[in-house]
């Protein structure tokens, strides 16, 4: 049995993920829209393509996301990829960084930066002095 994608529910999901209220979406869609109309839209199984394009532009989400997102498939995909057995297939790298060495490295980088800045300042002073003498 093929499950149909509920486009209105997808609009609601993405709107909520973006933390956008129905009133805000209605405002962005134009003066013909209000919160109640958005609520009714989110209950529709299928939404007209032109309206989906408008919503897509407002939420900055591709139209295909509303047309194709299936929560059940997404949960299944996540559970298959992140189950206990799947974890053994992933390479886990452990970085043993010595914090003191990292601080030393940062300190040396900072000293090098200051030295470059001083050199640039000295060069700029020489150029300025030359400009002043030429006038």
C-alpha positions as CSV (number, residue, x, y, z in Angstrom):
1,X,0.0,0.0,0.0
2,X,1.6,3.3,-1.2
3,X,1.4,6.1,1.3
4,X,0.6,9.5,-0.1
5,X,2.7,12.5,0.8
6,X,0.7,15.1,2.8
7,X,1.9,18.4,1.4
8,X,0.1,20.5,3.9
9,X,1.6,18.6,6.8
10,X,5.0,19.1,5.2
11,X,4.4,22.9,5.0
12,X,3.6,22.9,8.7
13,X,6.7,20.8,9.5
14,X,9.1,23.0,7.7
15,X,7.4,26.2,9.0
16,X,7.7,24.9,12.5
17,X,11.4,23.9,12.0
18,X,12.1,27.4,10.9
19,X,10.2,28.7,14.0
20,X,7.8,30.7,11.9
21,X,4.3,31.3,13.2
22,X,1.2,30.9,11.0
23,X,0.5,34.6,11.2
24,X,4.0,35.4,10.0
25,X,3.7,33.1,7.0
26,X,0.3,34.6,6.2
27,X,1.8,38.1,6.3
28,X,4.6,37.1,4.0
29,X,2.2,35.5,1.5
30,X,0.2,38.7,1.1
31,X,-2.9,40.6,2.2
32,X,-5.3,37.7,1.1
33,X,-3.8,35.5,3.8
34,X,-4.5,35.1,7.5
35,X,-3.7,32.6,10.3
36,X,-6.9,30.6,9.8
37,X,-6.3,30.3,6.1
38,X,-2.7,28.9,6.8
39,X,-4.2,26.5,9.3
40,X,-6.6,25.2,6.6
41,X,-3.8,25.0,4.0
42,X,-1.7,22.9,6.4
43,X,-4.6,20.4,6.5
44,X,-4.7,19.9,2.7
45,X,-3.3,16.7,1.3
46,X,-2.3,18.4,-2.0
47,X,-1.5,22.0,-2.5
48,X,-1.6,23.8,-5.9
49,X,1.8,24.1,-7.6
50,X,1.6,27.9,-7.9
51,X,0.9,28.2,-4.2
52,X,3.7,25.8,-3.3
53,X,6.1,27.9,-5.3
54,X,4.9,31.0,-3.4
55,X,5.4,29.2,0.0
56,X,8.7,27.9,-1.2
57,X,10.0,31.4,-2.0
58,X,8.8,32.7,1.4
59,X,10.3,29.8,3.4
60,X,13.3,29.5,1.1
61,X,12.8,25.7,0.8
62,X,12.6,23.9,-2.5
63,X,9.1,23.0,-3.8
64,X,10.3,19.4,-4.0
65,X,10.7,19.3,-0.2
66,X,7.0,19.9,0.3
67,X,6.1,17.4,-2.5
68,X,8.4,14.6,-1.6
69,X,9.2,14.7,2.1
70,X,7.9,11.5,3.9
71,X,8.5,11.5,7.7
72,X,8.2,7.7,7.9
73,X,10.9,7.2,5.2
74,X,13.1,9.8,6.9
75,X,12.8,8.1,10.3
76,X,13.4,4.7,8.7
77,X,16.5,6.0,6.9
78,X,17.9,7.5,10.1
79,X,17.2,4.4,12.2
80,X,18.9,2.2,9.6
81,X,22.0,4.5,9.4
82,X,22.4,5.1,13.1
83,X,21.4,1.8,14.7
84,X,23.9,0.0,17.0
85,X,24.9,-2.3,14.1
86,X,25.5,0.6,11.7
87,X,27.9,2.2,14.2
88,X,30.4,-0.6,13.7
89,X,30.7,0.4,10.0
90,X,31.7,3.9,10.8
91,X,35.3,4.9,11.3
92,X,35.7,6.8,14.6
93,X,38.8,9.0,14.8
94,X,40.1,10.0,18.2
95,X,42.3,13.1,18.4
96,X,44.6,13.3,21.4
97,X,45.6,16.9,21.4
98,X,47.7,18.2,24.2
99,X,46.1,21.5,25.3
100,X,49.4,23.0,26.5
101,X,50.9,22.3,23.0
102,X,47.9,23.9,21.4
103,X,48.2,27.0,23.6
104,X,52.0,27.2,22.8
105,X,51.2,27.0,19.1
106,X,48.5,29.7,19.3
107,X,51.0,31.9,21.2
108,X,53.7,31.5,18.6
109,X,51.2,32.3,15.8
110,X,50.2,35.5,17.8
111,X,53.8,36.5,18.1
112,X,54.4,36.0,14.4
113,X,51.3,38.1,13.6
114,X,52.5,40.9,15.8
115,X,55.9,40.8,14.2
116,X,54.3,41.1,10.7
117,X,52.2,44.0,11.9
118,X,55.2,45.8,13.3
119,X,57.1,45.3,10.1
120,X,54.2,46.6,8.1
121,X,53.9,49.6,10.4
122,X,57.6,50.4,10.0
123,X,57.3,50.1,6.2
124,X,54.4,52.5,6.3
125,X,56.3,55.0,8.5
126,X,59.2,54.9,6.0
127,X,56.8,55.6,3.1
128,X,55.1,58.4,5.0
129,X,58.4,60.0,6.0
130,X,59.5,59.8,2.3
131,X,56.2,61.5,1.2
132,X,56.7,64.2,3.7
133,X,60.2,64.9,2.6
134,X,59.3,64.9,-1.1
135,X,56.8,67.7,-0.5
